[in-house]
């Protein structure tokens, strides 16, 4: 059976051997042990407590100064923001007042225009009424004149008739 797979077994052994050599070469096999570096010797320093306290006070003062500067900067920014908001509000109020003033002016002009138009219409209506009244008065006067003229003509006719009658009567009386 070995004779049958003679070539493939050889190639398999060669492949496995090559892989084993590759794996072995990829790891670093250290033959010399690595020794840790010697630690630095401990050195003692004598520190004066007053120097430590002064340094701590200096740090605290620096921190307080930074906090005060930061607080002052924040207050300044807030103050500027309030001033900007106040200026914006004043500008907005001014614009609203101007708008309101323009609207009032337009409304006033419109009311004045309407009043003028109403007055014009009233004047035209009054003139038309006066003209109608004058026409009616003239017609009434003409009618009265015609009636008077007719009445006068009738009276004159009556008077002529009476005069003629009187003359006729007088003539008859004088002929008798």
Buried (B, 14 or more C-beta within 10 A) or exposed (E): EEEEEEEEEEEEEEEEEEEEEEEEEEEEEEEEEEEEEEEEEEEEEEEEEEEEEEEEEEEEEEEEEEEEEEEEEEEEEEEEEEEEEEEEEEEEEEEEEEEEEEEEEEEEEEEEEEEEEEEEEEEEEEEEEEEEEEEEEEEEEEEEEEEEEEEEEEEEEEEEEEEEEEEEEEEEEEEE
